Structure formats: C-alpha cells, structure tokens
C-alpha cells in the first residue's frame, strides 16, 4: 500500500515552475499540487499555469519513497 505525503511549497517564478515540473517528471509516482479549489498534476506545465502562485501550494506525493524527491525540491518547501 502506498503512503501519501503532503507538504506546503512555494513556487515564485516561471523558472521555478519549469524546474519543479522537470524534477517531478523524473519520478514514477503521482505528484499533485493544490491551490484553492484547483488540484493539478505536478508533472504538467499547462496545469501548473492554472495555480495561484501568490499563495502556498499543497503538494501531495503518492509514494512510500519520497526522500530523493524531497531532497531535490527542498528549496521550494515551506518550513
């Protein structure tokens, strides 16, 4: 059974969006981002453009093994 990990992230620039999509695309588990009532695929650049970047985003990773992924996106995680 897979586990789900949820964290808050902040993507400020368009470069952040492209970098996040590139990172999440390397992994074979689902990554979802939620902003308000919208939930999008974290591997879809088109979906990412629907998000309100003025707010923190809720990231949901559907996997047991998130350590390498979270190490790569550490700069975006809200602490």
Beta strands, then each sheet from edge to edge (+ up, - down):
strand 1: 4-9
strand 2: 30-35
strand 3: 38-41
strand 4: 57-62
sheet 1: 1+ 4- 2+ 3-
end
